[in-house]
Amino acid sequence: MAISVFDLFKIGIGPSSSHTVGPMLAGALFVGALRERKLLERVSRVEVRLYGSLSATGVGHGTDNAVIMGLMGERPDLIDPQQIAPRIAALKSCGQLRLDDHWPIAFDWSKDLLLLEENLPYHPNAVTFVAEGDSGVLYQDTYYSVGGGFVVNAEQAAAGQLDQDHTELPYDFSSAVELLQLCKLHGLRVSELMMANELAWRSEAEVRSGLLRLWEAMQACVINGLRHEGVLPGGLNVRRRASRLHQNLMELGKPNVIGSTMSAMEWVNLFALAVNEENAAGGRMVTAPTNGAAGIIPAVLHYYMKFHPEACDDDVVNYLLAAAAVGILCKKNASISGAEVGCQGEVGSACAMAAAGLAELLGATPEQLENAAEIGLEHNLGLTCDPVGGLVQVPCIERNAIAAMKAINAAQMALRGDGEHFISLDRVIRTMRDTGADMHDKYKETSRGGLAVNAIEC
């Protein structure tokens, strides 16, 4: 299984990579399958069935809207987020859905979009589309949103193909041990090894431009998060804080009385809050590696770029490449899906990735980088995914800020050592996988346990 840095980092929309980005992509893929089979204009009705976690927290995550926009032919990396609400409102008003944005069919929101409690095999995030014509079912397929915006259909899932790419890489690795061995054998830093692997898909110039485009999107997300004020949608009445915090920091003529370190911490908090508030509002995002944890990696990179006097574009490229190496290990050997292993798979993976990326920029050896990632992930083990109201707001927004600080601390701790440590990254990733398997389903993005129920006052 070959995973690119551009699989882990994708431009999309909030609030969730697995519940918004993936389902929208699934809808677009289904429409594409109808088009390829020349069935599109024979369709008179489409039924959408959301299962498991997609059903349990789908409305709060915008899954219902996302799958419909996908059926309209929209894709998460290209859609204008501001157009979703008015187009959904128009559909509900007129009862007509334009498949692939041109073929009109009747659509009854209450009857044709079903929220089902049952779970399907292979993964908790499942959606089935059924296209009917005058003589009955024309075509149907089931898609699994397996985390981070990755989507596979029923055939691929049954074949164990949770990733479709089998590109041969010059330095393929499936464990941290293999990664470190390859770096040592070939005298490569982690970012250099990752760049060499990326060349199997595209030129170095294309890799660099693609990563810098992701950085631009991350910066734009922070800017939007700092500009917007008010209450986040969804009914919890959670107020945005990033704009006010930014104003407070800008009013400081010098570091606060506790010292510059504390001021730097506030900037890290600010960047993470800005990203995740924008995510909660359904804005343009970079999945990193998921949307629920999308503030951690950008916050740490913003921290470095703001406070390091010689920071440059090369640092952005190397940071994202090194971070992706750890993300690949988490995805291959455990999961980055909150519905599968809890928030340890989202925030924990992102924390480890950010720690690795920062360690790379600070001159870490591959062994120190692995240590940084291990520290970052280890101290997120067991983290549950229990969003209040099924919304990616509480505790998700603050959790990103805390994890960003953990990532910086993990990198600093690792750099004070020589790379030798007691628990390996591979063991921590396996522990995350096993802990996720043992974790009760109510703590895995269903909003049926933890803070999701204890936050509700009777």
C-alpha positions in Angstrom: 0.0 0.0 0.0 1.5 3.3 -1.1 0.4 6.5 0.6 1.5 9.9 -0.7 1.8 13.1 1.4 -1.1 14.4 -0.8 -3.3 11.6 0.5 -2.8 12.7 4.1 -3.0 16.4 3.3 -6.0 17.4 1.2 -7.8 20.6 0.6 -11.5 20.2 1.5 -14.2 21.6 3.8 -15.3 21.3 7.4 -16.3 20.1 9.8 -15.1 16.5 9.3 -12.9 14.6 6.9 -14.6 11.3 7.5 -18.1 12.6 7.9 -18.1 15.5 5.4 -15.2 15.3 2.9 -15.4 11.5 2.5 -19.2 11.3 2.1 -19.2 14.1 -0.5 -16.5 12.3 -2.4 -18.5 9.1 -2.2 -21.6 10.9 -3.7 -19.4 12.2 -6.5 -17.9 8.8 -7.1 -21.4 7.2 -7.3 -22.5 9.8 -9.8 -19.3 9.2 -11.8 -20.1 5.4 -11.8 -23.6 6.1 -13.2 -22.1 8.4 -15.8 -19.5 5.8 -16.9 -22.3 3.1 -17.2 -24.5 5.5 -19.2 -27.2 5.2 -16.6 -27.4 8.8 -15.4 -30.3 9.9 -17.6 -32.3 6.8 -16.8 -32.4 7.5 -13.1 -35.7 8.6 -11.6 -34.9 8.3 -7.9 -31.9 8.0 -5.6 -32.0 6.6 -2.1 -29.2 7.4 0.3 -28.6 5.2 3.4 -26.3 6.4 6.1 -25.0 3.8 8.5 -23.2 3.6 11.9 -21.3 6.7 12.8 -22.3 8.5 9.7 -25.9 8.2 10.9 -25.3 8.8 14.6 -23.5 12.1 14.2 -24.1 12.8 10.5 -26.4 15.8 10.9 -24.0 17.5 13.3 -21.1 16.8 10.9 -23.0 17.9 7.8 -22.9 14.4 6.3 -26.5 14.7 5.0 -25.7 17.9 3.1 -22.3 16.6 2.0 -23.6 13.4 0.3 -26.3 15.4 -1.5 -23.7 17.9 -2.8 -21.6 15.0 -4.0 -24.6 13.6 -5.9 -24.9 17.1 -7.5 -21.4 16.5 -8.8 -19.5 18.6 -6.3 -16.1 17.6 -4.9 -14.7 18.7 -1.5 -11.5 20.2 -2.9 -13.4 22.4 -5.4 -16.7 23.3 -3.9 -17.4 26.8 -2.6 -18.5 26.2 1.0 -20.7 29.3 1.0 -22.9 27.7 -1.7 -23.9 24.6 0.3 -26.5 26.1 2.5 -28.5 28.0 -0.2 -28.4 25.0 -2.6 -29.6 22.6 0.1 -32.4 25.0 1.0 -33.4 25.3 -2.6 -33.5 21.5 -2.9 -35.7 21.1 0.2 -38.0 23.8 -1.1 -38.5 22.5 -4.6 -38.0 18.8 -4.0 -35.7 18.4 -7.0 -32.1 17.2 -7.0 -29.9 17.8 -10.1 -27.7 14.7 -10.5 -24.2 15.6 -11.7 -25.6 19.2 -11.8 -27.7 18.6 -14.9 -30.1 15.6 -14.6 -33.2 16.6 -12.5 -34.9 14.0 -10.3 -37.5 14.2 -7.5 -36.0 14.0 -4.0 -37.9 13.8 -0.8 -35.4 14.7 2.0 -37.5 12.8 4.7 -37.9 9.6 2.6 -34.9 9.4 0.3 -32.2 10.2 2.9 -32.2 7.5 5.6 -30.3 7.5 8.9 -29.9 3.9 10.0 -28.5 2.7 13.3 -27.1 -0.6 12.0 -23.4 -1.0 11.2 -22.1 -2.5 7.9 -19.0 -4.7 7.7 -15.5 -3.3 7.3 -15.9 0.2 8.8 -18.4 2.2 11.0 -18.6 5.0 8.4 -20.7 3.6 5.6 -23.1 5.0 3.0 -25.1 3.2 0.4 -26.5 4.8 -2.7 -29.3 3.1 -4.7 -30.3 4.5 -8.1 -33.7 3.5 -9.4 -35.3 3.8 -12.8 -38.7 3.1 -14.2 -38.1 -0.7 -14.0 -36.4 -0.9 -10.6 -32.9 -0.7 -9.3 -30.4 0.4 -12.0 -27.2 0.5 -9.9 -26.2 0.6 -6.2 -22.9 0.7 -4.3 -21.7 1.1 -0.8 -18.8 3.4 0.2 -16.7 3.4 3.4 -15.2 6.7 4.6 -12.2 5.3 6.3 -10.8 8.5 7.8 -8.9 11.5 6.5 -11.1 11.7 3.4 -10.1 8.3 2.1 -13.0 6.4 0.5 -13.3 2.8 -0.8 -16.3 1.1 -2.2 -17.8 -2.3 -1.1 -15.7 -4.3 -3.6 -12.5 -2.7 -2.5 -13.3 -3.1 1.2 -14.2 -6.8 0.7 -10.9 -7.4 -1.0 -9.1 -5.7 1.9 -8.1 -2.8 -0.4 -8.5 0.1 2.0 -6.1 2.0 -0.2 -6.1 1.6 -4.0 -2.6 2.8 -4.7 0.1 0.1 -5.3 2.8 2.3 -6.7 6.3 0.9 -6.2 8.3 3.2 -4.0 12.1 3.4 -3.9 12.1 3.4 -0.1 8.9 1.7 0.9 8.4 1.3 4.7 5.6 -0.1 6.9 7.2 0.4 10.3 9.3 3.0 12.1 12.0 0.4 12.3 12.1 0.0 8.5 12.0 3.8 8.1 15.0 4.3 10.4 16.9 1.4 8.7 16.4 3.0 5.3 17.5 6.4 6.5 20.6 4.9 8.0 21.5 2.7 5.1 21.1 5.4 2.5 22.2 8.4 4.6 18.9 10.2 4.3 16.9 12.5 6.5 13.2 11.5 6.8 12.1 14.4 4.6 14.7 13.4 2.0 13.5 9.8 2.0 9.9 11.0 1.7 10.7 13.3 -1.2 12.4 10.4 -3.0 9.2 8.4 -2.6 7.0 11.2 -3.8 9.0 11.3 -7.1 7.3 8.0 -7.9 4.1 10.0 -8.5 5.2 13.4 -9.7 8.3 15.7 -10.2 10.1 17.4 -7.4 8.8 20.8 -8.7 5.2 19.4 -8.6 5.7 18.1 -5.1 7.1 21.4 -3.9 4.4 23.5 -5.5 1.7 21.1 -4.2 3.0 21.3 -0.6 3.3 25.1 -0.8 -0.3 25.3 -2.1 -1.4 23.3 1.0 0.5 25.8 3.1 -1.3 28.7 1.4 -4.6 27.0 2.1 -3.6 26.5 5.8 -2.6 30.2 6.1 -5.9 31.3 4.4 -7.8 29.1 6.9 -6.0 30.8 9.8 -6.7 34.3 8.3 -10.4 33.5 7.9 -10.5 32.1 11.4 -9.1 35.3 12.8 -11.5 37.5 10.8 -14.7 35.8 11.7 -16.5 36.4 15.0 -19.8 35.3 16.5 -21.4 32.0 17.3 -20.6 28.7 15.6 -23.5 26.9 13.9 -25.2 23.8 15.3 -27.1 25.0 18.4 -24.5 24.7 21.2 -24.0 28.5 21.0 -20.2 28.1 21.1 -18.6 31.5 20.6 -15.5 32.0 18.4 -12.5 33.0 20.4 -9.7 33.3 17.9 -10.5 36.8 16.7 -10.6 38.3 20.2 -7.5 36.5 21.3 -5.7 37.8 18.2 -6.7 41.3 19.1 -5.4 40.9 22.6 -2.0 39.5 21.4 -1.7 42.3 18.9 -2.3 44.9 21.6 0.7 43.6 23.6 3.7 45.9 22.9 6.0 43.3 24.4 5.9 39.7 25.6 3.6 39.2 28.6 4.8 39.4 32.1 5.5 35.7 32.4 7.9 35.8 29.5 8.2 35.2 25.8 7.6 31.5 26.1 4.1 32.0 27.4 3.5 34.5 24.6 4.6 31.9 22.1 2.2 29.4 23.6 -0.7 31.9 23.2 0.2 32.2 19.5 0.1 28.5 19.1 -3.3 28.3 20.8 -4.5 31.1 18.6 -3.5 29.4 15.3 -5.1 26.1 16.4 -8.3 27.8 17.6 -8.6 29.8 14.4 -8.3 26.7 12.2 -10.7 24.6 14.2 -13.3 27.3 14.5 -13.2 27.7 10.8 -13.6 24.0 10.4 -16.6 23.9 12.8 -18.2 26.6 10.6 -17.8 24.4 7.5 -15.1 26.6 5.9 -12.2 25.7 3.5 -9.8 23.3 5.2 -6.7 21.2 4.8 -7.3 17.7 6.1 -4.2 17.1 8.3 -4.6 14.2 8.5 -8.3 14.6 9.5 -10.5 17.7 9.9 -11.3 17.0 13.6 -7.5 17.3 14.2 -6.8 19.8 11.4 -5.5 22.6 13.6 -2.5 20.8 15.1 -0.1 20.5 12.2 -0.8 24.0 10.8 -0.5 25.6 14.3 2.9 24.1 14.9 4.1 25.1 11.4 2.7 28.7 11.9 4.6 28.8 15.2 7.9 27.9 13.6 7.4 30.2 10.6 6.5 33.1 12.9 9.2 32.7 15.5 12.2 31.4 13.5 14.0 34.3 11.9 15.3 32.3 8.9 12.2 30.3 8.1 11.6 29.7 4.4 9.6 27.6 1.9 12.0 24.7 2.2 11.0 24.4 5.8 7.4 24.1 4.8 8.2 21.3 2.4 10.4 19.4 4.8 8.0 19.8 7.7 5.0 18.4 5.8 7.1 15.5 4.3 8.5 14.5 7.7 5.0 14.7 9.3 3.5 12.6 6.5 6.0 9.8 7.2 4.5 9.4 10.7 1.0 9.7 9.4 1.7 6.9 6.9 2.7 4.7 9.8 -0.4 5.5 11.8 -2.7 4.9 8.9 -1.0 1.6 7.8 -0.7 0.1 11.3 -3.7 1.5 13.2 -6.1 4.2 12.0 -6.6 7.9 11.7 -10.4 7.5 12.0 -12.2 8.7 15.2 -15.1 6.3 14.3 -12.7 3.4 14.3 -10.2 4.0 17.2 -11.5 7.2 18.9 -9.8 10.6 19.0 -6.4 9.1 19.7 -6.4 8.2 16.0 -7.1 11.8 14.9 -5.6 14.1 17.5 -3.0 11.6 18.6 -1.8 11.0 15.0 -1.8 14.7 14.2 0.2 15.4 17.4 2.8 12.8 16.5 3.0 14.1 12.9 3.5 17.7 14.1 6.1 16.7 16.6 8.0 14.8 13.8 7.7 17.7 11.4 9.0 20.2 13.9 11.8 17.9 15.0 12.9 17.6 11.4 13.1 21.4 11.1 15.1 21.7 14.3 17.8 19.4 13.0 16.7 16.1 14.6 18.3 12.8 13.6 15.8 10.2 12.3 16.0 8.5 15.7 15.2 11.8 17.5 12.3 12.4 15.1 10.9 8.9 15.8 11.2 9.7 19.5 9.4 13.0 19.1 6.5 11.2 17.3 6.4 8.5 19.9 6.1 11.0 22.8 3.4 12.9 20.9 1.3 9.8 20.3 1.9 8.1 23.6 0.4 10.9 25.6 -2.8 10.8 23.5 -3.4 7.1 23.9 -6.9 6.2 25.0 -8.4 9.6 23.9 -12.1 9.1 23.2 -14.1 10.8 20.4 -17.2 12.1 22.2 -18.2 15.3 20.5 -21.1 17.1 22.3 -24.1 17.3 20.1 -22.3 15.4 17.3 -20.6 18.7 16.4 -16.8 19.1 15.9 -16.7 21.9 18.5 -16.6 20.6 22.1 -14.1 19.3 23.1 -12.5 19.2 19.6 -11.5 22.9 19.2 -9.6 23.2 22.5 -8.2 19.7 22.1 -6.3 20.8 19.0 -4.7 23.7 20.8 -3.6 21.4 23.7 -2.2 18.8 21.2 -0.3 21.4 19.3 1.5 22.4 22.5 2.1 18.7 23.2 3.7 18.3 19.8 6.1 21.2 20.4 7.1 19.9 23.8 7.5 16.4 22.4 10.0 17.7 19.8 11.9 19.7 22.4 12.1 16.7 24.7 13.3 14.4 21.9 16.0 16.8 20.8 17.4 16.9 24.4 18.1 13.1 24.0 20.0 11.0 21.5 17.1 9.1 20.1 17.3 6.2 22.5 14.1 5.6 24.4 12.1 2.9 26.2 8.9 2.5 24.1 9.2 2.6 20.3 6.8 4.4 18.0 5.8 1.1 16.4 4.7 -0.2 19.8 2.7 3.0 20.6 1.0 2.7 17.2 0.1 -0.9 17.9 -1.2 0.1 21.3 -3.4 2.8 19.7 -4.8 0.1 17.4 -5.4 -2.3 20.2 -6.9 0.3 22.5 -9.2 1.4 19.7 -10.4 -2.2 19.3 -11.1 -2.5 23.0 -12.8 0.9 23.2 -16.6 0.9 23.5 -18.4 2.1 20.4 -20.1 4.9 22.4 -16.7 6.6 22.6 -16.0 6.4 18.9 -17.7 9.4 17.2 -21.2 8.3 18.0 -21.9 11.0 20.6 -23.4 8.3 22.9 -20.9 8.5 25.7 -18.4 10.6 27.6 -18.7 14.4 27.3 -21.3 14.0 24.7 -23.9 12.8 27.3 -22.4 14.2 30.5 -22.4 17.8 29.1 -26.1 17.7 28.7 -27.9 19.0 31.8 -31.2 17.4 32.6 
